[in-house]
Structure formats: C-alpha cells, structure tokens
Amino acid sequence: MGKAARERTLDDVEARAISRTIRISPQKLNLVAAMIRGKTVQTALADLTFARRRIAGDVKKVLESAVANAENNHQLDVDRLFVKEAYVGKSFVMKRFRPRARGRVGRIQKPFSNLTIVVREREEAE
C-alpha cells in the first residue's frame, strides 16, 4: 500500500501538522497524544504546557504548527479549533549493543516515532 493511499484527504475546515522521527517510543508518545484528543486547542495547549512528561514540549510544538497551518494556509478561525485527531506511528528503531558478563551482549533498542495532529474548526451551533 503506497503512501498516497494511506493518507486521507483533509476537509476544507481541517489543517494538519506532522512531526517525523521523534526520539521516543510510540507507546509513551501515545499517552501524551491521548491527553489532547478531542479537546479545544486552548485547553490542549494549557495541558501540554503543564504536563510532566518530557515529550509534551515537542507535542505542543506540533500542535502550534497545526494551528498556524489552519490560520495561514486554510484561513480558519483559531478560536473555534479543536484537536480532531492526534495519532502516533512507529518510525525506525536504532539498535545498539552493550557488553555483558561472560562475553555476552545486551541489546538496546532506541525507538523513534511519527506524530500527526489534525485540527478542525467547530461548526456554529445555531
């Protein structure tokens, strides 16, 4: 399956930002992504600002980039944006080796992740 077939097209009221090869495991990154899913942008930014996890700063940068894309490229109202999707994908894994006792070796895996955040403009309730 090609890259073009996997990516879904965005609506007119959506904007996206992608960060590739973030040096953290997908499982840990998904914990932070789940924290902001479905929230308004202002609430999500506040949560990420005060989150205790190391990776929260990088997730905040990607969210700010998605908001900037919405404002500048798609002319969306920033005050009505919410996080529609925040999903994590697995990137490559660097493999390292550490010497252990009796000539054995301990394998160290250093995983990388991809993060995609899609923001959407909330419809007016009339």
Phi, psi and omega in degrees: 000126184282167182297320181295327181287331182283321185284129178272153181281149181270147173286175179290340183254024181233154174217156187223151171221140183234136173238126182252156178050060171273133187277076175199156180288148179301327181295316180290321180293326181293332177297320180284322179296322179293334181293331185253352182301130176083353182272161173292158184297319181297317179294318181296318178296320178295318179297318181290328180297321185255011178289147184275346185282147183298322189281351184300327178296320178292321178295322178297319178299317180294319178296318177297324177294320178296321178294318179296321177297319180297318184286313189271323185265331185242000178052049179263157179280118186295328184289342182255011182278146171221161182279106181280314180224143170216102183232156188242139175235156180275133174256209182279170178234121174280133180252127179234161181231140179238131180293138179238183184292155176058034175076009178275179182224143175253129184270132178243128178249130180245095186281153174237155184226161171245143180233132177235129178237127177245124175252149183226148178275129181286137180288150177290132176273113183245000000 
